[in-house]
């Protein structure tokens, strides 16, 4: 549950407060990011629902929903899980692929913004949107090769993952809760959070020791978030004769 005390941080999407904007191409000393282990993600959507709950009740929300209980529900989400089948029958696998803003070191969504609403923070590398400046033109969504930006139809502003910037710095929360809501909620520990520029951090060790990789590196955006690959396991499929 959300702490009753107000957050000491400014609104993560407002651009107000002491946040310093990074210059294009600037190398930062700190880069907060997620590392997601595809081998243990079970597609339960706990990350999706916890993200929606925290951000709707916090400074980033409310996040709009259209006909949430109807035949064609739609809404605004910072985090989504895509599920697909890989391989050739009978050796197929169900893959759950969580996806959100990757907080790129060279984010293409920033320079295309005509109002300066989209920016990258110098102090921690988080990419944010200043809702006070956003005009909902969708240029950032078109520029993002990962489809990580969504238009809030009610407020007519572009939205995206903030890495729960209003949560990770909130001194009113217990220290163990100062992590993104999705990381806190994941029941399998598939989501790690930390500074990828710190070689001794949990996320850096996971990337180094378990084959972490960037999504679509050919776009040269240097996404900060990385993934740990699925490991192929031997599965025994009973023959049709045996099942009969």
SEKOL-913262 format. One record per atom (N, C-alpha, C): atom name; x, y, z negated. Coordinates in Angstrom, 1 decimal. Last residue first. Layout:
<site CA <X Y Z>>
...
END
This chain:
<site N <-1.7 -42.9 25.2>>
<site CA <-2.9 -43.7 25.4>>
<site C <-2.8 -45.0 24.6>>
<site N <0.8 -42.0 24.6>>
<site CA <-0.4 -41.3 24.0>>
<site C <-1.6 -42.1 24.2>>
<site N <2.4 -43.6 26.2>>
<site CA <2.5 -43.7 24.7>>
<site C <1.3 -43.1 24.0>>
<site N <1.7 -42.7 28.7>>
<site CA <1.4 -44.1 28.3>>
<site C <1.4 -44.2 26.8>>
<site N <2.6 -40.1 28.7>>
<site CA <1.2 -40.3 28.8>>
<site C <0.8 -41.7 28.3>>
<site N <5.2 -39.7 26.2>>
<site CA <4.7 -40.0 27.6>>
<site C <3.2 -40.2 27.5>>
<site N <6.0 -37.0 24.0>>
<site CA <5.5 -38.4 24.2>>
<site C <5.0 -38.6 25.6>>
<site N <8.8 -35.1 24.0>>
<site CA <7.4 -35.1 24.5>>
<site C <7.0 -36.5 24.8>>
<site N <10.9 -33.6 21.9>>
<site CA <10.5 -34.9 22.4>>
<site C <9.1 -34.9 22.8>>
<site N <13.2 -31.0 22.4>>
<site CA <11.8 -31.4 22.0>>
<site C <11.5 -32.7 22.7>>
<site N <15.9 -29.2 21.3>>
<site CA <15.5 -30.5 21.9>>
<site C <14.1 -30.8 21.4>>
<site N <16.0 -25.7 21.8>>
<site CA <16.0 -26.9 20.9>>
<site C <15.4 -28.1 21.7>>
<site N <17.7 -22.8 22.6>>
<site CA <17.0 -24.0 23.1>>
<site C <17.1 -25.1 22.2>>
<site N <17.1 -19.8 20.9>>
<site CA <18.0 -21.0 21.0>>
<site C <17.2 -22.2 21.5>>
<site N <16.6 -16.5 22.1>>
<site CA <16.1 -17.8 21.6>>
<site C <17.1 -18.9 21.8>>
<site N <18.8 -13.8 21.0>>
<site CA <18.2 -14.7 22.0>>
<site C <17.6 -16.0 21.3>>
<site N <18.0 -10.8 19.5>>
<site CA <18.8 -12.0 19.3>>
<site C <18.1 -13.1 20.2>>
<site N <18.1 -7.5 20.8>>
<site CA <17.4 -8.7 20.5>>
<site C <18.4 -9.9 20.3>>
<site N <18.2 -4.0 19.6>>
<site CA <18.7 -5.2 20.4>>
<site C <17.9 -6.4 20.0>>
<site N <18.0 -0.5 19.9>>
<site CA <17.4 -1.7 19.4>>
<site C <17.9 -2.9 20.3>>
<site N <19.3 1.4 21.5>>
<site CA <19.8 1.0 20.2>>
<site C <19.3 -0.3 19.7>>
<site N <20.0 1.2 25.0>>
<site CA <19.0 1.1 23.9>>
<site C <19.7 0.7 22.6>>
<site N <21.4 2.6 27.3>>
<site CA <22.1 2.2 26.0>>
<site C <21.0 2.1 24.9>>
<site N <20.6 3.2 29.7>>
<site CA <20.1 4.0 28.7>>
<site C <20.7 3.7 27.3>>
<site N <21.1 1.7 32.1>>
<site CA <22.1 2.5 31.5>>
<site C <21.6 3.6 30.5>>
<site N <19.6 -0.1 33.4>>
<site CA <19.1 1.2 33.4>>
<site C <20.1 2.2 32.8>>
<site N <20.8 -2.6 32.9>>
<site CA <21.1 -2.0 34.2>>
<site C <20.5 -0.5 34.3>>
<site N <19.9 -3.6 30.5>>
<site CA <21.0 -2.7 30.4>>
<site C <21.3 -2.0 31.8>>
<site N <17.3 -4.8 29.4>>
<site CA <17.5 -4.1 30.7>>
<site C <18.7 -3.1 30.7>>
<site N <18.0 -4.7 26.1>>
<site CA <17.0 -5.0 27.0>>
<site C <17.3 -4.1 28.3>>
<site N <21.1 -6.1 24.7>>
<site CA <20.2 -4.9 25.0>>
<site C <19.2 -5.3 26.1>>
<site N <21.7 -8.7 22.4>>
<site CA <21.8 -8.1 23.7>>
<site C <20.8 -7.0 23.8>>
<site N <23.6 -10.8 20.1>>
<site CA <22.6 -9.8 20.4>>
<site C <22.8 -9.1 21.8>>
<site N <24.9 -13.2 19.2>>
<site CA <24.7 -12.9 20.6>>
<site C <23.6 -11.9 20.9>>
<site N <25.5 -13.5 16.6>>
<site CA <24.4 -14.3 17.1>>
<site C <24.0 -13.9 18.5>>
<site N <27.6 -11.8 15.8>>
<site CA <27.7 -13.2 15.5>>
<site C <26.6 -14.1 16.1>>
<site N <26.8 -9.2 16.6>>
<site CA <28.1 -9.7 16.9>>
<site C <28.2 -11.2 16.8>>
<site N <24.2 -8.9 15.6>>
<site CA <24.5 -8.7 17.0>>
<site C <25.8 -9.3 17.4>>
<site N <24.7 -9.3 12.9>>
<site CA <23.8 -10.2 13.6>>
<site C <24.0 -10.1 15.1>>
<site N <26.3 -7.2 12.2>>
<site CA <26.8 -8.5 12.1>>
<site C <26.0 -9.5 12.9>>
<site N <24.6 -5.0 12.7>>
<site CA <25.8 -5.2 13.5>>
<site C <26.4 -6.6 13.4>>
<site N <22.6 -5.5 10.7>>
<site CA <22.3 -5.5 12.2>>
<site C <23.5 -5.7 13.0>>
<site N <24.1 -5.2 8.3>>
<site CA <23.4 -6.5 8.7>>
<site C <23.1 -6.6 10.1>>
<site N <27.2 -3.5 8.8>>
<site CA <25.8 -3.5 8.5>>
<site C <25.2 -4.9 8.9>>
<site N <29.8 -3.1 9.5>>
<site CA <29.6 -4.0 8.4>>
<site C <28.1 -4.1 8.0>>
<site N <29.9 -1.2 11.5>>
<site CA <30.3 -2.6 11.9>>
<site C <30.0 -3.6 10.7>>
<site N <27.5 1.1 12.2>>
<site CA <28.3 0.6 11.0>>
<site C <28.6 -0.9 11.3>>
<site N <25.9 1.5 14.3>>
<site CA <27.2 2.1 14.4>>
<site C <28.1 1.6 13.2>>
<site N <23.5 0.5 13.6>>
<site CA <24.2 -0.3 14.5>>
<site C <25.6 0.3 14.7>>
<site N <22.0 0.5 10.5>>
<site CA <22.8 1.3 11.4>>
<site C <23.7 0.5 12.3>>
<site N <18.8 -1.3 10.4>>
<site CA <20.0 -0.7 9.9>>
<site C <20.8 0.1 10.9>>
<site N <16.8 -4.2 10.2>>
<site CA <16.9 -2.7 10.3>>
<site C <18.2 -2.2 9.7>>
<site N <15.2 -7.0 11.7>>
<site CA <16.3 -6.5 10.9>>
<site C <16.4 -5.0 11.2>>
<site N <12.8 -9.4 12.0>>
<site CA <13.1 -8.0 12.2>>
<site C <14.1 -7.5 11.2>>
<site N <12.2 -12.0 11.1>>
<site CA <12.6 -11.8 12.5>>
<site C <13.1 -10.4 12.8>>
<site N <11.2 -12.9 8.7>>
<site CA <12.5 -12.2 8.7>>
<site C <13.1 -12.0 10.1>>
<site N <8.7 -14.0 8.7>>
<site CA <9.8 -14.9 9.1>>
<site C <11.2 -14.2 9.0>>
<site N <6.8 -12.0 8.2>>
<site CA <6.9 -13.1 7.3>>
<site C <8.1 -14.1 7.5>>
<site N <7.2 -8.5 8.2>>
<site CA <7.5 -9.7 9.0>>
<site C <7.7 -10.9 8.0>>
<site N <6.9 -6.2 6.7>>
<site CA <5.7 -7.1 6.8>>
<site C <6.1 -8.4 7.5>>
<site N <9.2 -4.7 6.8>>
<site CA <8.7 -5.2 5.5>>
<site C <7.7 -6.3 5.6>>
<site N <9.3 -4.2 9.5>>
<site CA <10.3 -5.0 8.9>>
<site C <9.9 -5.6 7.6>>
<site N <7.1 -2.6 9.8>>
<site CA <7.1 -3.8 10.6>>
<site C <8.2 -4.8 10.0>>
<site N <7.7 -0.3 8.3>>
<site CA <6.6 -1.2 7.9>>
<site C <6.7 -2.5 8.6>>
<site N <11.3 0.2 7.8>>
<site CA <10.1 0.3 8.6>>
<site C <9.0 -0.7 8.2>>
<site N <12.1 0.9 4.3>>
<site CA <12.4 0.3 5.6>>
<site C <11.2 0.4 6.5>>
<site N <12.0 1.0 1.4>>
<site CA <12.4 2.1 2.4>>
<site C <13.0 1.5 3.6>>
<site N <11.4 -0.9 -0.4>>
<site CA <10.4 -0.6 0.6>>
<site C <10.8 0.5 1.6>>
<site N <13.6 -1.0 -2.1>>
<site CA <13.4 -2.2 -1.2>>
<site C <12.3 -1.9 -0.2>>
<site N <13.2 1.3 -3.6>>
<site CA <14.3 1.2 -2.6>>
<site C <14.1 0.1 -1.6>>
<site N <9.9 2.5 -3.8>>
<site CA <11.0 1.7 -4.3>>
<site C <12.0 1.5 -3.2>>
<site N <9.2 5.9 -2.9>>
<site CA <9.0 4.5 -2.7>>
<site C <10.1 3.7 -3.3>>
<site N <10.0 8.5 -3.2>>
<site CA <8.9 8.0 -4.0>>
<site C <8.6 6.5 -3.9>>
<site N <11.8 9.0 -1.2>>
<site CA <12.4 8.6 -2.5>>
<site C <11.3 8.2 -3.5>>
<site N <11.8 8.2 2.0>>
<site CA <10.8 8.6 1.0>>
<site C <11.3 8.1 -0.4>>
<site N <13.1 7.4 4.3>>
<site CA <13.7 8.4 3.5>>
<site C <12.9 8.8 2.3>>
<site N <11.4 5.6 5.5>>
<site CA <12.7 5.1 5.1>>
<site C <13.5 6.1 4.3>>
<site N <9.0 7.0 6.0>>
<site CA <9.0 6.0 5.0>>
<site C <10.4 5.6 4.5>>
<site N <9.2 8.7 8.1>>
<site CA <8.6 9.2 6.8>>
<site C <8.6 8.2 5.7>>
<site N <10.2 7.0 10.0>>
<site CA <11.1 8.0 9.5>>
<site C <10.5 8.7 8.2>>
<site N <9.5 4.6 11.3>>
<site CA <8.9 5.0 10.0>>
<site C <9.8 6.0 9.3>>
<site N <10.4 4.6 13.9>>
<site CA <11.2 3.8 12.9>>
<site C <10.7 4.2 11.5>>
<site N <8.5 5.6 15.4>>
<site CA <9.3 6.6 14.8>>
<site C <10.4 5.9 13.8>>
<site N <7.1 4.7 18.5>>
<site CA <7.7 4.3 17.3>>
<site C <8.6 5.4 16.7>>
<site N <4.8 7.2 19.9>>
<site CA <5.8 6.2 20.0>>
<site C <6.3 5.8 18.6>>
<site N <2.7 9.4 22.0>>
<site CA <3.1 8.7 20.7>>
<site C <4.1 7.6 21.0>>
<site N <1.6 12.4 23.3>>
<site CA <2.3 11.2 23.5>>
<site C <2.8 10.7 22.2>>
<site N <-1.7 13.7 22.8>>
<site CA <-0.2 13.8 22.7>>
<site C <0.4 12.5 22.9>>
<site N <-4.5 13.9 22.6>>
<site CA <-3.8 14.2 23.8>>
<site C <-2.4 14.6 23.6>>
<site N <-6.0 12.9 20.5>>
<site CA <-5.2 14.1 20.3>>
<site C <-4.5 14.7 21.5>>
<site N <-7.3 10.8 21.9>>
<site CA <-8.1 11.8 21.1>>
<site C <-7.3 13.1 20.9>>
<site N <-5.4 9.3 23.2>>
<site CA <-6.5 9.9 24.0>>
<site C <-7.3 10.9 23.2>>
<site N <-2.1 9.3 23.1>>
<site CA <-3.3 9.2 22.1>>
<site C <-4.4 10.0 22.8>>
<site N <-0.2 7.5 25.4>>
<site CA <-1.0 8.7 25.1>>
<site C <-2.1 8.5 24.1>>
<site N <2.9 5.9 24.6>>
<site CA <1.5 5.8 24.9>>
<site C <0.8 7.2 24.6>>
<site N <6.0 4.4 25.5>>
<site CA <5.2 5.6 25.1>>
<site C <3.8 5.5 25.5>>
<site N <7.4 2.3 26.5>>
<site CA <7.3 2.4 25.1>>
<site C <6.5 3.6 24.6>>
<site N <8.2 1.2 29.0>>
<site CA <6.8 1.3 28.7>>
<site C <6.5 1.5 27.2>>
<site N <10.9 1.2 29.7>>
<site CA <10.4 0.1 28.8>>
<site C <8.9 0.2 28.5>>
<site N <11.7 3.4 31.0>>
<site CA <11.7 2.1 31.8>>
<site C <11.1 0.9 31.0>>
<site N <10.3 6.5 30.9>>
<site CA <10.7 5.4 30.1>>
<site C <10.6 4.1 30.8>>
<site N <9.1 8.3 32.6>>
<site CA <10.6 8.2 32.6>>
<site C <11.1 7.0 31.9>>
<site N <6.5 8.1 32.1>>
<site CA <6.9 7.8 33.4>>
<site C <8.4 7.5 33.4>>
<site N <6.5 9.2 29.5>>
<site CA <6.0 7.8 29.7>>
<site C <6.5 7.3 31.1>>
<site N <7.3 11.8 29.9>>
<site CA <8.2 10.9 29.2>>
<site C <7.8 9.4 29.4>>
<site N <5.1 12.8 31.3>>
<site CA <6.4 12.7 32.0>>
<site C <7.3 11.8 31.3>>
<site N <2.7 13.3 30.1>>
<site CA <3.1 11.9 30.4>>
<site C <4.4 11.7 31.1>>
<site N <1.6 15.6 29.0>>
<site CA <1.8 15.5 30.5>>
<site C <2.2 14.1 31.0>>
<site N <1.0 16.4 26.4>>
<site CA <0.4 15.2 26.9>>
<site C <0.5 15.1 28.4>>
<site N <2.3 18.5 25.3>>
<site CA <1.1 18.8 26.0>>
<site C <0.5 17.6 26.7>>
<site N <4.0 19.0 22.2>>
<site CA <3.6 18.0 23.3>>
<site C <2.3 18.5 23.9>>
<site N <4.5 20.6 20.1>>
<site CA <4.9 21.1 21.4>>
<site C <4.4 20.2 22.5>>
<site N <3.5 19.3 17.9>>
<site CA <3.1 20.7 18.1>>
<site C <3.5 21.3 19.4>>
<site N <4.7 16.8 18.0>>
<site CA <3.3 16.9 18.4>>
<site C <2.9 18.4 18.6>>
<site N <7.7 15.9 19.0>>
<site CA <7.1 17.1 18.2>>
<site C <5.7 17.3 18.7>>
<site N <8.9 12.7 18.7>>
<site CA <8.0 13.6 19.5>>
<site C <7.5 14.7 18.6>>
<site N <12.2 11.1 18.6>>
<site CA <10.8 11.5 18.1>>
<site C <10.1 12.4 19.1>>
<site N <14.6 8.7 18.0>>
<site CA <14.0 9.5 19.0>>
<site C <12.5 9.8 18.6>>
<site N <17.3 8.7 15.8>>
<site CA <15.9 8.3 16.0>>
<site C <15.3 9.3 17.1>>
<site N <19.9 9.3 15.0>>
<site CA <19.7 8.8 16.3>>
<site C <18.3 8.4 16.7>>
<site N <20.5 10.6 12.6>>
<site CA <20.3 9.1 12.6>>
<site C <20.0 8.5 13.9>>
<site N <21.2 13.3 13.1>>
<site CA <21.6 12.7 11.9>>
<site C <21.5 11.1 11.8>>
<site N <20.1 14.1 15.5>>
<site CA <21.5 14.0 15.4>>
<site C <21.9 13.2 14.2>>
<site N <17.3 12.8 17.2>>
<site CA <17.9 13.4 16.0>>
<site C <19.4 13.1 15.9>>
<site N <16.0 13.7 20.3>>
<site CA <16.8 12.6 19.6>>
<site C <17.4 13.3 18.4>>
<site N <12.7 14.5 21.6>>
<site CA <14.1 14.8 21.2>>
<site C <14.7 13.6 20.4>>
<site N <10.1 16.1 23.2>>
<site CA <10.8 14.8 23.0>>
<site C <12.2 15.1 22.7>>
<site N <9.4 18.8 23.5>>
<site CA <8.7 18.0 22.4>>
<site C <9.5 16.7 22.1>>
<site N <10.2 20.4 25.5>>
<site CA <11.2 20.1 24.4>>
<site C <10.6 19.3 23.3>>
<site N <8.6 20.8 27.6>>
<site CA <8.4 21.7 26.4>>
<site C <9.4 21.4 25.3>>
<site N <9.0 18.9 29.6>>
<site CA <9.1 20.3 29.9>>
<site C <9.0 21.3 28.8>>
<site N <11.1 16.1 29.5>>
<site CA <10.0 16.8 28.7>>
<site C <10.1 18.3 29.0>>
<site N <13.3 14.9 30.6>>
<site CA <12.2 15.2 31.5>>
<site C <11.1 16.0 30.8>>
<site N <15.2 14.4 28.5>>
<site CA <15.4 15.5 29.5>>
<site C <14.2 15.9 30.4>>
<site N <13.8 12.2 27.1>>
<site CA <14.1 13.5 26.5>>
<site C <14.3 14.6 27.5>>
<site N <13.6 9.8 28.3>>
<site CA <12.3 10.5 28.0>>
<site C <12.6 11.9 27.5>>
<site N <16.0 8.6 28.5>>
<site CA <15.5 9.3 29.7>>
<site C <14.3 10.1 29.4>>
<site N <18.4 8.6 26.0>>
<site CA <17.0 8.4 26.2>>
<site C <16.5 9.2 27.4>>
<site N <21.0 7.2 25.2>>
<site CA <20.8 8.2 26.3>>
<site C <19.4 8.1 26.8>>
<site N <20.4 5.5 23.2>>
<site CA <21.5 6.5 22.9>>
<site C <21.5 7.5 24.0>>
<site N <17.0 4.8 22.5>>
<site CA <18.2 4.8 23.4>>
<site C <19.2 5.8 23.0>>
<site N <14.8 3.6 21.0>>
<site CA <15.7 4.6 20.5>>
<site C <17.0 4.7 21.2>>
<site N <13.0 1.9 21.9>>
<site CA <14.3 1.3 21.7>>
<site C <15.3 2.3 21.2>>
<site N <9.6 1.4 21.1>>
<site CA <10.6 2.4 21.5>>
<site C <12.0 1.8 21.1>>
<site N <8.8 -2.1 21.3>>
<site CA <8.5 -0.7 20.9>>
<site C <9.6 0.2 21.4>>
<site N <7.8 -5.5 21.3>>
<site CA <8.4 -4.3 22.0>>
<site C <7.9 -3.0 21.5>>
<site N <8.3 -9.0 20.8>>
<site CA <7.9 -7.7 20.3>>
<site C <8.6 -6.5 21.0>>
<site N <7.4 -11.7 22.3>>
<site CA <8.4 -10.7 22.6>>
<site C <7.9 -9.3 22.0>>
<site N <7.3 -15.1 22.2>>
<site CA <6.7 -13.9 21.6>>
<site C <7.8 -12.8 21.7>>
<site N <6.9 -17.9 24.3>>
<site CA <7.8 -16.8 23.8>>
<site C <7.0 -15.6 23.4>>
<site N <6.6 -21.2 24.5>>
<site CA <5.8 -20.0 24.3>>
<site C <6.8 -19.0 23.6>>
<site N <8.0 -23.4 26.9>>
<site CA <8.1 -22.7 25.6>>
<site C <7.2 -21.5 25.6>>
<site N <8.1 -26.6 28.6>>
<site CA <7.7 -25.2 28.5>>
<site C <7.8 -24.7 27.1>>
<site N <8.5 -29.1 30.0>>
<site CA <9.5 -28.4 29.1>>
<site C <9.3 -26.9 29.1>>
<site N <7.0 -30.4 31.8>>
<site CA <6.5 -30.3 30.5>>
<site C <7.4 -29.6 29.5>>
<site N <6.7 -27.1 33.2>>
<site CA <6.0 -28.2 32.5>>
<site C <6.7 -29.6 32.8>>
<site N <9.4 -24.9 32.9>>
<site CA <8.6 -25.7 33.8>>
<site C <8.0 -26.9 33.0>>
<site N <9.6 -21.6 31.3>>
<site CA <10.0 -22.9 31.6>>
<site C <9.1 -23.6 32.6>>
<site N <7.4 -19.8 29.2>>
<site CA <8.6 -19.9 30.0>>
<site C <8.9 -21.3 30.2>>
<site N <4.6 -17.7 28.6>>
<site CA <5.1 -19.1 28.7>>
<site C <6.3 -19.1 29.6>>
<site N <4.2 -14.9 26.4>>
<site CA <4.2 -15.5 27.7>>
<site C <4.8 -16.9 27.6>>
<site N <3.2 -12.0 24.7>>
<site CA <3.4 -13.5 24.6>>
<site C <3.3 -14.1 26.0>>
<site N <4.2 -9.1 23.1>>
<site CA <3.8 -9.7 24.4>>
<site C <4.1 -11.2 24.3>>
<site N <3.2 -6.9 20.7>>
<site CA <3.9 -8.2 20.9>>
<site C <3.3 -8.8 22.2>>
<site N <4.0 -3.4 20.0>>
<site CA <3.1 -4.5 20.6>>
<site C <3.9 -5.8 20.7>>
<site N <3.8 -0.4 18.3>>
<site CA <4.5 -1.7 18.5>>
<site C <3.5 -2.7 19.0>>
<site N <2.2 1.8 18.2>>
<site CA <3.7 2.1 18.3>>
<site C <4.4 0.8 18.6>>
<site N <-0.9 2.2 19.9>>
<site CA <0.0 1.4 19.1>>
<site C <1.4 1.8 19.3>>
<site N <-4.1 3.1 20.4>>
<site CA <-2.8 3.6 20.4>>
<site C <-2.0 2.8 19.4>>
<site N <-6.6 1.1 22.2>>
<site CA <-6.1 2.0 21.2>>
<site C <-4.6 2.3 21.4>>
<site N <-9.5 -0.8 23.0>>
<site CA <-8.2 -0.2 23.4>>
<site C <-7.8 0.8 22.3>>
<site N <-11.8 -3.4 23.8>>
<site CA <-11.1 -2.5 22.8>>
<site C <-9.8 -2.0 23.4>>
<site N <-14.3 -4.4 25.1>>
<site CA <-13.1 -3.9 25.8>>
<site C <-12.4 -2.9 24.8>>
<site N <-16.4 -5.1 23.4>>
<site CA <-15.9 -6.0 24.4>>
<site C <-14.6 -5.7 25.0>>
<site N <-15.6 -3.7 20.2>>
<site CA <-16.4 -3.9 21.3>>
<site C <-15.8 -4.9 22.3>>
<site N <-14.2 -2.7 18.0>>
<site CA <-14.9 -4.0 17.8>>
<site C <-15.8 -4.3 19.0>>
<site N <-13.0 -0.4 18.9>>
<site CA <-12.2 -1.4 18.4>>
<site C <-12.9 -2.8 18.1>>
<site N <-13.5 1.8 20.8>>
<site CA <-14.3 0.6 20.8>>
<site C <-13.5 -0.6 20.2>>
<site N <-10.4 3.0 20.6>>
<site CA <-11.6 3.2 21.4>>
<site C <-12.3 1.8 21.4>>
<site N <-8.4 4.7 18.3>>
<site CA <-8.9 3.5 18.8>>
<site C <-10.2 3.8 19.5>>
<site N <-5.5 6.8 17.5>>
<site CA <-6.8 6.6 18.0>>
<site C <-7.1 5.1 18.4>>
<site N <-4.0 7.2 14.5>>
<site CA <-3.8 6.7 15.8>>
<site C <-5.1 6.2 16.4>>
<site N <-3.8 10.3 12.6>>
<site CA <-4.3 8.9 12.9>>
<site C <-4.1 8.5 14.3>>
<site N <-0.2 9.8 12.2>>
<site CA <-1.5 9.4 12.6>>
<site C <-2.5 10.6 12.4>>
<site N <2.2 10.5 11.1>>
<site CA <2.2 10.3 12.6>>
<site C <0.8 10.1 13.1>>
<site N <2.0 10.7 8.4>>
<site CA <2.1 11.9 9.1>>
<site C <2.1 11.7 10.6>>
<site N <-0.4 8.0 7.7>>
<site CA <0.7 8.8 7.4>>
<site C <0.8 10.1 8.4>>
<site N <-2.3 6.2 8.5>>
<site CA <-2.5 6.9 7.3>>
<site C <-1.4 7.9 6.9>>
<site N <-1.2 5.3 10.9>>
<site CA <-2.5 5.9 10.9>>
<site C <-2.8 6.7 9.7>>
<site N <1.2 4.1 10.0>>
<site CA <1.3 5.3 10.8>>
<site C <-0.1 6.0 10.9>>
<site N <0.3 1.8 8.5>>
<site CA <1.2 2.9 7.9>>
<site C <1.1 4.2 8.7>>
<site N <-1.3 0.4 10.4>>
<site CA <-1.8 0.9 9.1>>
<site C <-1.0 2.0 8.5>>
<site N <0.5 -0.1 12.5>>
<site CA <-0.8 0.7 12.8>>
<site C <-1.3 1.2 11.4>>
<site N <2.3 -1.7 11.2>>
<site CA <2.7 -0.4 11.8>>
<site C <1.5 0.5 12.0>>
<site N <0.8 -3.8 10.5>>
<site CA <1.4 -3.0 9.4>>
<site C <1.8 -1.7 10.0>>
<site N <0.1 -4.8 13.0>>
<site CA <-1.0 -4.3 12.2>>
<site C <-0.4 -3.5 11.0>>
<site N <2.6 -5.5 14.1>>
<site CA <1.7 -4.6 14.8>>
<site C <0.7 -4.0 13.9>>
<site N <3.7 -7.3 12.3>>
<site CA <4.4 -6.1 12.6>>
<site C <3.5 -5.1 13.2>>
<site N <1.9 -9.4 12.5>>
<site CA <2.0 -8.7 11.2>>
<site C <2.7 -7.4 11.4>>
<site N <1.7 -11.0 14.8>>
<site CA <1.3 -9.6 14.9>>
<site C <1.2 -8.9 13.5>>
<site N <2.8 -13.5 15.1>>
<site CA <1.6 -13.3 14.2>>
<site C <1.0 -11.9 14.2>>
<site N <4.9 -14.6 16.7>>
<site CA <3.8 -13.9 17.3>>
<site C <2.6 -13.7 16.4>>
<site N <7.1 -15.6 15.5>>
<site CA <6.0 -16.5 15.7>>
<site C <4.8 -15.8 16.3>>
<site N <10.5 -15.3 15.7>>
<site CA <9.3 -14.6 15.8>>
<site C <8.2 -15.6 16.2>>
<site N <12.9 -16.7 15.9>>
<site CA <12.0 -17.0 14.7>>
<site C <10.7 -16.1 14.7>>
<site N <14.1 -16.0 18.2>>
<site CA <14.1 -17.4 17.9>>
<site C <13.1 -17.7 16.7>>
<site N <14.3 -13.3 18.4>>
<site CA <13.2 -14.0 19.2>>
<site C <13.1 -15.5 18.9>>
<site N <14.9 -11.0 16.2>>
<site CA <15.3 -12.4 16.5>>
<site C <14.2 -13.1 17.1>>
<site N <15.8 -7.7 16.7>>
<site CA <14.7 -8.7 16.6>>
<site C <15.1 -10.0 17.0>>
<site N <16.9 -4.9 15.1>>
<site CA <17.4 -6.1 15.8>>
<site C <16.3 -7.2 15.6>>
<site N <16.5 -1.4 15.3>>
<site CA <15.9 -2.7 14.9>>
<site C <16.7 -3.7 15.7>>
<site N <18.4 1.4 14.0>>
<site CA <17.8 0.6 15.0>>
<site C <17.2 -0.7 14.5>>
<site N <20.3 4.4 13.7>>
<site CA <19.4 3.5 13.1>>
<site C <18.7 2.7 14.2>>
<site N <23.4 5.5 14.0>>
<site CA <22.3 5.1 14.9>>
<site C <21.5 4.0 14.3>>
<site N <25.9 7.9 13.5>>
<site CA <25.0 7.0 12.9>>
<site C <23.8 6.7 13.9>>
<site N <27.5 9.5 15.0>>
<site CA <28.2 8.7 14.1>>
<site C <27.2 7.6 13.5>>
<site N <26.9 9.9 18.6>>
<site CA <26.5 10.0 17.2>>
<site C <27.2 9.1 16.3>>
<site N <27.7 11.6 21.4>>
<site CA <28.0 10.4 20.6>>
<site C <27.8 10.6 19.2>>
<site N <25.5 13.2 23.7>>
<site CA <26.4 13.3 22.5>>
<site C <26.5 11.9 21.8>>
<site N <23.8 13.2 25.8>>
<site CA <25.1 12.5 26.0>>
<site C <26.0 12.5 24.8>>
<site N <22.4 16.2 24.8>>
<site CA <22.4 15.1 25.8>>
<site C <23.8 14.5 26.0>>
<site N <22.6 16.7 21.3>>
<site CA <22.8 17.2 22.6>>
<site C <22.8 16.0 23.6>>
<site N <20.1 16.2 18.8>>
<site CA <21.4 15.8 19.4>>
<site C <21.4 16.4 20.8>>
<site N <18.7 18.5 16.5>>
<site CA <18.6 17.8 17.7>>
<site C <20.0 17.5 18.3>>
<site N <18.3 18.1 13.0>>
<site CA <19.1 18.7 14.1>>
<site C <19.0 17.8 15.3>>
<site N <15.9 18.6 10.5>>
<site CA <16.4 17.8 11.6>>
<site C <17.2 18.6 12.7>>
<site N <14.8 20.1 8.5>>
<site CA <16.2 20.3 8.7>>
<site C <16.8 19.4 9.8>>
<site N <11.5 21.2 9.6>>
<site CA <12.4 20.7 8.6>>
<site C <13.9 20.9 9.1>>
<site N <9.6 20.0 12.5>>
<site CA <9.9 21.0 11.4>>
<site C <10.9 20.4 10.4>>
<site N <8.9 18.0 14.2>>
<site CA <10.1 18.8 14.5>>
<site C <10.4 19.8 13.5>>
<site N <6.7 16.3 13.9>>
<site CA <6.5 17.8 14.0>>
<site C <7.7 18.6 14.4>>
<site N <7.0 13.7 13.3>>
<site CA <6.7 14.1 14.7>>
<site C <6.6 15.6 14.9>>
<site N <7.4 13.5 10.6>>
<site CA <8.4 12.9 11.6>>
<site C <8.2 13.4 13.0>>
<site N <7.0 16.2 8.4>>
<site CA <6.4 15.3 9.4>>
<site C <7.3 14.8 10.4>>
<site N <9.7 16.1 6.0>>
<site CA <8.7 16.8 6.9>>
<site C <8.1 15.8 7.8>>
<site N <9.8 14.3 2.9>>
<site CA <10.3 14.5 4.2>>
<site C <9.2 15.3 5.0>>
<site N <8.6 13.5 0.6>>
<site CA <9.4 14.8 0.5>>
<site C <9.9 15.1 1.9>>
<site N <5.2 12.4 0.6>>
<site CA <6.6 12.2 1.1>>
<site C <7.4 13.5 1.0>>
<site N <3.3 12.4 -2.4>>
<site CA <3.5 12.8 -1.0>>
<site C <5.0 12.6 -0.7>>
<site N <2.2 9.4 -4.2>>
<site CA <3.0 10.7 -4.1>>
<site C <3.3 11.1 -2.7>>
<site N <1.1 7.0 -3.7>>
<site CA <0.2 8.1 -3.9>>
<site C <1.0 9.4 -3.7>>
<site N <2.3 4.8 -1.1>>
<site CA <2.5 5.4 -2.4>>
<site C <1.6 6.7 -2.5>>
<site N <0.3 2.4 0.5>>
<site CA <1.1 3.6 0.6>>
<site C <1.2 4.2 -0.8>>
<site N <0.8 -1.2 0.0>>
<site CA <0.0 0.0 0.0>>
<site C <0.9 1.2 0.0>>
END
